[in-house]
Amino acid sequence: MASPTDPARDEPGPGSQSSLRAANEQRIISALRTAGPLTQADLSRRTALAPSTISGIVSILAERGLVRVDDEPGGRKGRLIHLDLEDRYVIGVEIGNGHLSLALATLSARVVGFVRRPLVLGADVATTLDLTQSLLDQLLTSAGASRRDLVRGGVAVPAPLDLHGILSSSPLIFPAWAGVDIATVFAGRFEIPFSVDNDANLGGLADYLWGAGQNSHSMVFVGMNYGFGAGIILEGTLFHGATGVSGEIGHTTVDENGDFCQCGNRGCLNTVASINRALELLAPIHPEIDSAEKLLDAAAAGLPPAIRVLTDMGRASGVAIANVVNLLNPEVIVVGGDLTRAGTVFTDPMITMATRLSMPATAGVKLLTTPLGERVFALGAVALALGLNSPQSLLLT
Ligand SMILES: [Zn+2]
């Protein structure tokens, strides 16, 4: 399992060159974690790897900022190799519909900063990158760090991606970024490697690692924002599907002759339940409610139409969840995203419908709201940047 932009995706599988190298990297990292700084000769003895293998892997890890090799003279073999995780950082970026979120974390996966700011719906690439840069610099300054300390980045986007990290399906779903190689554009702007994946996939990854999905083998995360998407983790592996677009439950058909959807089809779930749909339904009587935040605020203030529309969305979400439960029989379903922030007005009807329509044999499934809240997608981008999307993760052990 790997992200759409991870080169390792081209050569997966046990016994492949990439999995062998990942396993050797993990042995070296583990040895340095256990024993502290070691010379190459010490590392060779402790890991039973050939000195030439150690040398090659240490060079790669040094390039990625995971280890630091002393500069002192005394011969290359005598130099100490240090694990270098706490003062190097990764950035996770969530490009939302109407907002931008960033999470800054150390290479040891300690989150040291988070920020979320409004971003105009449909903002172009330059505007998005400018705001990312501004927020990134704020986070780094607060952490007492600088751009030089930044090693890698991850980006979560609210649209389906192909296996190369390019928007697939209809360009109308996320028009400003249609055809753009997102990882390359971010890498060019910030001069560090970036990876990119769909936001629901990364929400699932974050929740699996740090949220309600911990200790499960199979879970589905359902992101409920302007559209719906699912991140599917089967047997501990994030599942991307044959062409990278698994989990697009927002584009499953609920009414063949229903309204047109951004994907070009008709009657998709997103045309019946989503923040987009909620805003459309309210527009004739409350045109001032034109964003997720305003919708949630109106419901919290007790505005009856806002409460009604969120209740309806909750019921439709419950139907979608029951379909996922009946299809995949996961241990856990975790929901997250802006709609779930509405609280029980949304989640109570969702739970009622999900329970009513799930097969009795799936009765053990847990239905939970992510404890990671609005951070979940940016944290998933952090996990992607850290390489935690791989079962042979460097940093999980
Ligand atoms: Zn659709």
Boltz pocket constraint, residues with backbone or C-beta under 6 A from the ligand:
constraints:
  - pocket:
      binder: B
      contacts: [[A, 250], [A, 251], [A, 252], [A, 261], [A, 262], [A, 263], [A, 264], [A, 265], [A, 268], [A, 270]]
      max_distance: 6.0
